[in-house]
Amino acid sequence: MDHNQELFDRAQKVIPGGVNSPVRAFRSVGGAPRFIERAKGPYMWDAEGKSYIDYVCSWGPMILGHNNDDVVAAVKEAVERGISFGAATEAEIVIAEEIRKLVPAMEEVRLVSSGTEAGMSAIRLARGYTGRDKIVKFEGCYHGHSDSLLVKAGSGLLTFGNPSSSGVPASVTEHTLVLEYNNPQQLEEAFARYGDEIACVIVEAVAGNMNLVRATPEFIRTMRELCTKHGALLIVDEVMTGFRVALGGAQSLYGVTPDITMLGKVIGGGMPVAAFGARADIMQKVAPCGPVYQAGTLSGNPVAVACGMATLKQIQRPGFYDELSAQTSKLTAGLTEAAREAGVPFCADSVGGMFGIYFLDEKPRGFADVMKADQARFGRWFHEMLELGCYFAPSTFEAGFVSITHTDDVIAKTVEAAREAFAKVA
Ligand SMILES: *Cc1c(COP(=O)(O)O)cnc(C)c1O
């Protein structure tokens, strides 16, 4: 029996679904997930010793490729000085200063250990700062799995949401309004009706959790104006897009200044670091300065911070993002051409080192469009690609990622494999 299957069978006896995060289970494409043993640069090796070109990159963090030598050296050096102190360290100041330099809207920064924590804390801070309860989120955007954000749209257009997970009280999600992505009119209606009760609007400016969907500039501009006008805070969730779509994140591409920014993924370089930050007057509401409570035993962990800082150093090399974007565009152009040759309805898009591939005739503008993708054909294509040594995200609702180690040669091999895979599923 395949060793991956054996491990999967064993895992399912002690871990729900055999995985520690649901998408890893391959539920939407079927089959046994690959159990990874090691990785280097753009490659990963599974329990059978089979190698894959990796387009998941740990869901974004591995922007320098796996096991970058300088990052590994920084981590080793930090480990030797101590794994955790539960006390302040200079490294936390250094990374906070670096974050403020790269994302100026984050005048003050609090480090946490996951994007979920950053989202939960950002919402609490917005509520504490404004003294309001209601929050607005958009269909298809993901901001971590805290209770008030696990919401689906209510039954009517401007009715408040219902829990999208069992275990979340309706009394928590009744404060969350779920609106359509890229629909500025709906946002205006929501503010006209509830403007003085809304604490914040939270958004992914380039959405990456319903495949990749770009916000229109008008959508973001309207959001910024309405928040300012009504005294609500704009939270831009850059957990995925931060240091991924551009050095300054999606906010630098849209020219928008959020009130609160969330970071994660790349900022830890593969270790558990995330952050939220804002103007000083907002951040001064956070404990111990202010009344909004927030804490973490391992927040700002020295080993994780060393890993993140070593990653942040390398991405500032001149030309890094031009190179990363160029490689990502070569990939999406190659895949699109391969699909066209095979006559498979397909299109693709990318922003910086993040991409979307769609088994659709045109690029999606929101969640309803993404839902129309040919899931069955994607599933077959995914397995063909896996067999040919290319590891893509196992779902039509996830974005893909390229690292700086995905050279022309690596991308050419991927496109070659894709020709074969598209021909098989045509
Ligand atoms: C991944 C992600 C999160 C959650 O981060 P975790 O570290 O998985 O908790 C939140 N928001 C966005 C946009 C993300 O992509």
The ligand as an ORCA input file, in Angstrom:
! r2SCAN-3c Opt
* xyz 0 1
  C      -4.844     32.514      6.517
  C      -5.709     33.681      6.737
  C      -6.197     34.011      8.005
  C      -6.043     33.108      9.194
  O      -4.717     32.924      9.543
  P      -4.305     31.639     10.430
  O      -2.875     31.881     10.733
  O      -4.580     30.447      9.581
  O      -5.171     31.672     11.646
  C      -6.891     35.193      8.154
  N      -7.108     36.008      7.113
  C      -6.656     35.728      5.878
  C      -6.902     36.679      4.761
  C      -5.957     34.547      5.643
  O      -5.569     34.249      4.404
*
